[in-house]
């Protein structure tokens, strides 16, 4: 496990957000699909599966593995996946929220756009990065690369391989290494708007909040950490409400995924 920085107390805002790492839970990634059926598994590597009511979309949580999220969509409950996404153990769950939120929106709208793209141009999936000033590199080895201005994040696109099941788009952030690099790997048939929803989370200016003492040293040396101001102590009457609800009064989704994520730590 990456060495924590151990130089600050309390919570910090992490900029840019794609260097936030996995904070020991995956709560934000599951919030958009908290109303879908959940299946907790006692055997095997997969600890939790969240599926759409018709089981065409599946979100698997492999809390002790390298690719801790494995997401797929199929034309029906028993067919092979039309596309897949693998997301590794260094990825901030706030970035995964972009993908699960887009999936939930497609499904709730009774649309099948989560199965196929309306566009075949690879740029449509990565337009948020280009709009944010990420720089496209020259084509090399059949791969197009786009890199963030700080060179700490990027994306590679395989524009040559015609295999529909091949890994086609890899979004990454952080320095190379098992404990530092975050990765999304999308197969070739992943709808472009779902990739774009994920890419938009990379360039969002909003920071992520992390506990300073447990933040990996390797990432702390690259990110900007700003202490989160301490809120005034809540009165006992208000505290009871916030123990069971988020800041907006909505019940937290932590109970949905905290158990498998916690076992990983």
C-alpha positions, 0 to 999 in steps of 0.5 A: 500500500502507498505510504501515507503522508502523515504530515497533516491532520484532518481532511484536505481538498485534493486538486486535481481531483484525478489524483485523489486515489481510492479513499478506502470506500467506493460510496460516490460510485454507487450513489447513482444506482443505490435504488437498483438491486444489490447482491452481496456475494460470500464466495469468489473474487466479486464481493458485490454486484449491483444490477439494473432491474432487468440485469442488462447492466451490471456493476461488479465490485472486486474489493481485493483485486486490481480492477476493483470495478468491472462494469458491463452492459448486454442486450439481455440478462443472459447475453454476452456483454456488448461492452465492458469497463474495468477500473482499477484500485487507484481510481477516485470513486468520484470519477466512477460516479460520472459513468454510473450516473450516465448509466442510471440516467440512460436506464431510467429514461428507458433508453437503450443508448447504454448499449450502443453509440450514436457516433463512431468518431473517437473524438466524441468520447473525449471532447471534454478533455479537448475542450479543457485544453488537453493536448493531442500527441502525434499518432504512434503505433496505432495509438492516439494519446491526449495528455493533460496540461500537467502531464499527470493524466491522459488517455490512449485510444487504439484507432487500429484494432478492429476487434469489437472486444478489444481494449480501445480507450484507456483513461489514466491519471497519476505516475506509473506504478501499482499503487499510484496510477488510476485507470479506466479501460473501455472496450471498443463498443463502449458508447461514446457518451459514457466515455465522455461522461467519465472524461468530464469528471477528470476535468471537473474543477471540483476537488475531492476530499481525503483524510490527510494522514492516509493520503499516499505520499507519492500522490501528495507530492504531485497534488495540491492539498488544501485543508478543509475548514473545520465546521462548528460543532453541531448541536446534539439535536442536529447531529442525530439527523446528519448521522443518518443523512448526507449534508443535503438530508438524503440518506447516505449510500455508504451502507450500500458499499462500505462493507465490501470496500472496507474489507479491502482495506 
